[in-house]
Amino acid sequence: MITAYGTIESASEAMAKGGFDFITKPFRIEQILFTIEKAIKWLNLQKENRLLKEQLSKKENNL
């Protein structure tokens, strides 16, 4: 979320509703790129975690 009027309350609410990060204006493009990079890494970790859980479950069912 990007906002010109950031408060702790609004940041907390945005994160509770699924926001990935909270950036206040004015911002630098480096901030946006860094946040995008973090989000991509987080999504990749989520996918890897899901895949590993599925593989573990299959192994346990074959024992």
VMD Tcl script that builds the backbone (N, CA, C; Angstrom):
set m [mol new atoms 189]
animate dup $m
set s [atomselect $m all]
$s set {name element resname resid chain x y z} {
  {N N MET 1 A 0.840 -1.166 0.000}
  {CA C MET 1 A 0.000 0.000 0.000}
  {C C MET 1 A 0.891 1.236 0.000}
  {N N ILE 2 A 0.505 2.219 -0.776}
  {CA C ILE 2 A 1.215 3.495 -0.817}
  {C C ILE 2 A 0.239 4.583 -0.383}
  {N N THR 3 A 0.693 5.428 0.520}
  {CA C THR 3 A -0.182 6.483 1.019}
  {C C THR 3 A 0.616 7.751 1.310}
  {N N ALA 4 A -0.071 8.858 1.264}
  {CA C ALA 4 A 0.555 10.131 1.631}
  {C C ALA 4 A 0.344 10.431 3.106}
  {N N TYR 5 A -0.570 9.727 3.735}
  {CA C TYR 5 A -0.918 9.994 5.127}
  {C C TYR 5 A -0.789 8.734 5.967}
  {N N GLY 6 A 0.437 8.274 6.138}
  {CA C GLY 6 A 0.669 7.045 6.872}
  {C C GLY 6 A 0.649 7.228 8.369}
  {N N THR 7 A -0.102 6.361 9.017}
  {CA C THR 7 A -0.099 6.304 10.472}
  {C C THR 7 A 0.117 4.859 10.877}
  {N N ILE 8 A 0.471 4.653 12.113}
  {CA C ILE 8 A 0.647 3.286 12.600}
  {C C ILE 8 A -0.668 2.523 12.477}
  {N N GLU 9 A -1.763 3.180 12.783}
  {CA C GLU 9 A -3.076 2.532 12.716}
  {C C GLU 9 A -3.422 2.109 11.293}
  {N N SER 10 A -3.205 3.009 10.327}
  {CA C SER 10 A -3.546 2.658 8.941}
  {C C SER 10 A -2.608 1.597 8.396}
  {N N ALA 11 A -1.350 1.620 8.799}
  {CA C ALA 11 A -0.413 0.579 8.369}
  {C C ALA 11 A -0.820 -0.762 8.957}
  {N N SER 12 A -1.182 -0.769 10.221}
  {CA C SER 12 A -1.601 -2.003 10.884}
  {C C SER 12 A -2.848 -2.575 10.221}
  {N N GLU 13 A -3.804 -1.712 9.925}
  {CA C GLU 13 A -5.040 -2.158 9.281}
  {C C GLU 13 A -4.771 -2.705 7.880}
  {N N ALA 14 A -3.920 -2.026 7.133}
  {CA C ALA 14 A -3.593 -2.486 5.773}
  {C C ALA 14 A -2.923 -3.851 5.808}
  {N N MET 15 A -2.008 -4.055 6.736}
  {CA C MET 15 A -1.310 -5.338 6.841}
  {C C MET 15 A -2.272 -6.441 7.287}
  {N N ALA 16 A -3.186 -6.118 8.193}
  {CA C ALA 16 A -4.161 -7.094 8.666}
  {C C ALA 16 A -5.099 -7.532 7.545}
  {N N LYS 17 A -5.316 -6.638 6.582}
  {CA C LYS 17 A -6.200 -6.954 5.456}
  {C C LYS 17 A -5.448 -7.578 4.284}
  {N N GLY 18 A -4.178 -7.932 4.507}
  {CA C GLY 18 A -3.444 -8.645 3.468}
  {C C GLY 18 A -2.411 -7.827 2.724}
  {N N GLY 19 A -2.176 -6.608 3.139}
  {CA C GLY 19 A -1.148 -5.804 2.482}
  {C C GLY 19 A 0.225 -6.409 2.692}
  {N N PHE 20 A 1.083 -6.299 1.706}
  {CA C PHE 20 A 2.425 -6.872 1.829}
  {C C PHE 20 A 3.391 -5.896 2.479}
  {N N ASP 21 A 3.254 -4.628 2.164}
  {CA C ASP 21 A 4.141 -3.613 2.720}
  {C C ASP 21 A 3.390 -2.292 2.734}
  {N N PHE 22 A 3.922 -1.336 3.450}
  {CA C PHE 22 A 3.275 -0.032 3.613}
  {C C PHE 22 A 4.320 1.028 3.329}
  {N N ILE 23 A 4.130 1.774 2.266}
  {CA C ILE 23 A 5.109 2.784 1.832}
  {C C ILE 23 A 4.430 4.147 1.846}
  {N N THR 24 A 5.098 5.118 2.456}
  {CA C THR 24 A 4.528 6.467 2.491}
  {C C THR 24 A 5.173 7.347 1.426}
  {N N LYS 25 A 4.383 8.293 0.944}
  {CA C LYS 25 A 4.877 9.269 -0.018}
  {C C LYS 25 A 5.621 10.359 0.722}
  {N N PRO 26 A 6.579 10.988 0.132}
  {CA C PRO 26 A 7.165 10.646 -1.162}
  {C C PRO 26 A 8.049 9.407 -1.015}
  {N N PHE 27 A 8.081 8.606 -2.040}
  {CA C PHE 27 A 8.890 7.394 -2.000}
  {C C PHE 27 A 9.897 7.405 -3.137}
  {N N ARG 28 A 10.910 6.598 -2.968}
  {CA C ARG 28 A 11.913 6.444 -4.021}
  {C C ARG 28 A 11.617 5.164 -4.792}
  {N N ILE 29 A 11.936 5.168 -6.058}
  {CA C ILE 29 A 11.688 3.996 -6.903}
  {C C ILE 29 A 12.405 2.764 -6.342}
  {N N GLU 30 A 13.544 2.983 -5.667}
  {CA C GLU 30 A 14.272 1.864 -5.074}
  {C C GLU 30 A 13.426 1.158 -4.022}
  {N N GLN 31 A 12.623 1.931 -3.281}
  {CA C GLN 31 A 11.734 1.347 -2.278}
  {C C GLN 31 A 10.712 0.427 -2.936}
  {N N ILE 32 A 10.143 0.882 -4.029}
  {CA C ILE 32 A 9.136 0.089 -4.730}
  {C C ILE 32 A 9.765 -1.179 -5.289}
  {N N LEU 33 A 10.925 -1.043 -5.923}
  {CA C LEU 33 A 11.594 -2.211 -6.491}
  {C C LEU 33 A 11.980 -3.217 -5.415}
  {N N PHE 34 A 12.447 -2.723 -4.268}
  {CA C PHE 34 A 12.817 -3.607 -3.169}
  {C C PHE 34 A 11.591 -4.351 -2.639}
  {N N THR 35 A 10.483 -3.652 -2.513}
  {CA C THR 35 A 9.256 -4.275 -2.034}
  {C C THR 35 A 8.759 -5.328 -3.019}
  {N N ILE 36 A 8.834 -5.037 -4.292}
  {CA C ILE 36 A 8.430 -6.013 -5.309}
  {C C ILE 36 A 9.320 -7.249 -5.228}
  {N N GLU 37 A 10.616 -7.031 -5.070}
  {CA C GLU 37 A 11.559 -8.144 -4.950}
  {C C GLU 37 A 11.228 -9.005 -3.730}
  {N N LYS 38 A 10.943 -8.367 -2.600}
  {CA C LYS 38 A 10.571 -9.103 -1.385}
  {C C LYS 38 A 9.289 -9.904 -1.602}
  {N N ALA 39 A 8.322 -9.312 -2.285}
  {CA C ALA 39 A 7.050 -9.987 -2.526}
  {C C ALA 39 A 7.243 -11.211 -3.416}
  {N N ILE 40 A 8.068 -11.086 -4.435}
  {CA C ILE 40 A 8.333 -12.221 -5.323}
  {C C ILE 40 A 9.022 -13.342 -4.558}
  {N N LYS 41 A 10.009 -13.003 -3.738}
  {CA C LYS 41 A 10.690 -14.019 -2.928}
  {C C LYS 41 A 9.717 -14.695 -1.976}
  {N N TRP 42 A 8.837 -13.915 -1.361}
  {CA C TRP 42 A 7.853 -14.470 -0.434}
  {C C TRP 42 A 6.918 -15.431 -1.160}
  {N N LEU 43 A 6.443 -15.039 -2.348}
  {CA C LEU 43 A 5.565 -15.918 -3.120}
  {C C LEU 43 A 6.276 -17.210 -3.506}
  {N N ASN 44 A 7.539 -17.110 -3.902}
  {CA C ASN 44 A 8.304 -18.306 -4.256}
  {C C ASN 44 A 8.479 -19.228 -3.053}
  {N N LEU 45 A 8.710 -18.665 -1.878}
  {CA C LEU 45 A 8.821 -19.474 -0.665}
  {C C LEU 45 A 7.496 -20.159 -0.341}
  {N N GLN 46 A 6.400 -19.460 -0.537}
  {CA C GLN 46 A 5.088 -20.056 -0.301}
  {C C GLN 46 A 4.852 -21.244 -1.231}
  {N N LYS 47 A 5.198 -21.082 -2.511}
  {CA C LYS 47 A 5.042 -22.173 -3.482}
  {C C LYS 47 A 5.927 -23.359 -3.116}
  {N N GLU 48 A 7.176 -23.077 -2.748}
  {CA C GLU 48 A 8.104 -24.141 -2.376}
  {C C GLU 48 A 7.604 -24.878 -1.134}
  {N N ASN 49 A 7.122 -24.147 -0.158}
  {CA C ASN 49 A 6.593 -24.734 1.064}
  {C C ASN 49 A 5.415 -25.660 0.748}
  {N N ARG 50 A 4.502 -25.201 -0.088}
  {CA C ARG 50 A 3.338 -25.999 -0.480}
  {C C ARG 50 A 3.784 -27.284 -1.179}
  {N N LEU 51 A 4.744 -27.157 -2.098}
  {CA C LEU 51 A 5.242 -28.315 -2.834}
  {C C LEU 51 A 5.905 -29.317 -1.890}
  {N N LEU 52 A 6.728 -28.834 -0.975}
  {CA C LEU 52 A 7.404 -29.724 -0.031}
  {C C LEU 52 A 6.406 -30.428 0.888}
  {N N LYS 53 A 5.374 -29.741 1.308}
  {CA C LYS 53 A 4.345 -30.368 2.131}
  {C C LYS 53 A 3.623 -31.470 1.360}
  {N N GLU 54 A 3.329 -31.212 0.085}
  {CA C GLU 54 A 2.672 -32.219 -0.744}
  {C C GLU 54 A 3.563 -33.445 -0.909}
  {N N GLN 55 A 4.856 -33.220 -1.145}
  {CA C GLN 55 A 5.791 -34.332 -1.304}
  {C C GLN 55 A 5.917 -35.139 -0.018}
  {N N LEU 56 A 5.972 -34.469 1.097}
  {CA C LEU 56 A 6.072 -35.141 2.397}
  {C C LEU 56 A 4.803 -35.958 2.663}
  {N N SER 57 A 3.673 -35.396 2.363}
  {CA C SER 57 A 2.409 -36.097 2.562}
  {C C SER 57 A 2.351 -37.364 1.710}
  {N N LYS 58 A 2.796 -37.288 0.461}
  {CA C LYS 58 A 2.820 -38.459 -0.412}
  {C C LYS 58 A 3.755 -39.531 0.133}
  {N N LYS 59 A 4.914 -39.114 0.634}
  {CA C LYS 59 A 5.858 -40.075 1.207}
  {C C LYS 59 A 5.258 -40.762 2.416}
  {N N GLU 60 A 4.616 -39.990 3.287}
  {CA C GLU 60 A 4.019 -40.557 4.491}
  {C C GLU 60 A 2.906 -41.532 4.153}
  {N N ASN 61 A 2.141 -41.269 3.097}
  {CA C ASN 61 A 1.054 -42.148 2.694}
  {C C ASN 61 A 1.567 -43.457 2.087}
  {N N ASN 62 A 2.792 -43.441 1.565}
  {CA C ASN 62 A 3.361 -44.645 0.948}
  {C C ASN 62 A 4.035 -45.557 1.953}
  {N N LEU 63 A 4.207 -45.117 3.179}
  {CA C LEU 63 A 4.878 -45.944 4.207}
  {C C LEU 63 A 3.969 -46.979 4.777}
}
mol reanalyze $m
mol bondsrecalc $m
mol representation Tube
mol addrep $m
